[in-house]
C-alpha cells in the first residue's frame, strides 16, 4: 500500500509542510523512522527525534513550530495522536482478511455460522452456537453450547467462551481470555468445609467491547455478568461473577473486581486496582493504580491509595508520610526536652 502526503492530508484534513508527493508504504515510531515510513509526534518529550528522523512523513499538531530544520514532510493536524490512530485503523482495514472454514475445525451440525466467517484450525464450535456476519474465529478457540456472537466479532487464538454466553457486535477478545468460567462461589457448612454453589448464569458482553489477552470474566451465579457497550479491558484482568461494568469504562492490566460489584460508566481504572465485592463505583470515577477499594464511591470522584481515599486527602496524607522519619526524630527530641524540664521542676 502506498500513500502520499497529499492523500494523507486530504484524509485527515491536514496542512502539508514539505513535499506533497512524498510517499510512504509503512508506519514507524518517530525514533525508528526510515525512508518510506510514516511517523507521528504528539508528546513534546519526543520532539528531538523529529530533527533526525529518516521517516518520509511525520504527522504533527497544528501548533507545532520546529526549532530546527526538519527533513521529513510534515502534515499538521489538530490532534496528531488521534489522527495517527485513524491511519492505523485504515492500515488494518486494508490488510488481507482471513476467510473460510478450516477442514481441521470442529463445527457442530446444529451451529449456525454467519456469512463471511473465518474459522481456524482446531477451533471447536459446539451445539446450538450462532455467529453473526464476518466473524473471525482463530485457531483453538472454543465456543460452548448455545453461545451467541454478533457481527464482526474477532476471537484470537485460544479464547474460551463457555456455554450460553452472549457477545455483541464489533467485539474483539484477545488470545487466552476466558469468558463464562464459574464464579468463585462456595458455602461453608458446620464443619468448615466448603461446598460449591452452582453457577447457572452467563456473561453478556455488549457492542464495541475490546478485551485483552488472558483476561477472565466469570459467569453469574444467576442472571448475567454484564460488560456494557464500549468497555475496554486490558490484559490479565479478573471480573467476578454478577459484576456490571458500565459503558465506555476502561481498565488497565491486573485490575480485579470482586463479585456483585457495579462499576459505573466512563470510569478509568489504573493498573492493579482492586475492588471488593458488593460495592458500587459511580459514573466517571477515576481510580489510580494500585488503589484498594473497600467502600462504594460516588459519581465523579478520584480515589487513590490502599485503602483508597479521595485524591486530595491522599496527597495531603502522603506529604505527611514522606516526612515521618523527620517527624519521628523531632518527637523523640521533644520527649527528651520534656523529661529534662520535668527533672528540673522536680528538683526545684
Buried (B, 14 or more C-beta within 10 A) or exposed (E): EEBBBBEBBEBBEBEBBBBBEBBBEEBBEBEEBEEBBBBBBBEEEBBEBBEEBBBBBBBBBEEBEEEEEBEBBBBBBEBBEEBBEBBEEEBEEEEEEEEEBBEEBEBEEEBEBBEBBBBBEBBBBBEBBBBBBBBBBBBBBBBBBBBBBBBBBBBBBBBBBBBBBBBBBBBBBBBBBBBBBBBBBEEEEEEEEEEEBEBEBBBBBBBBBBBBBBBBBBBBBBBBBBBBBBBBBBBBBBBBBBBBBBBBBBBBBBBBBBBBBBBBBBBBBBBBBBBBBEBBBBBBBBBBBBBBBEEBBEBEBBBBBBEBBBBEEBEEEEEEEEEEEEEEEEEEEEEEEEEEEEEEEEEE
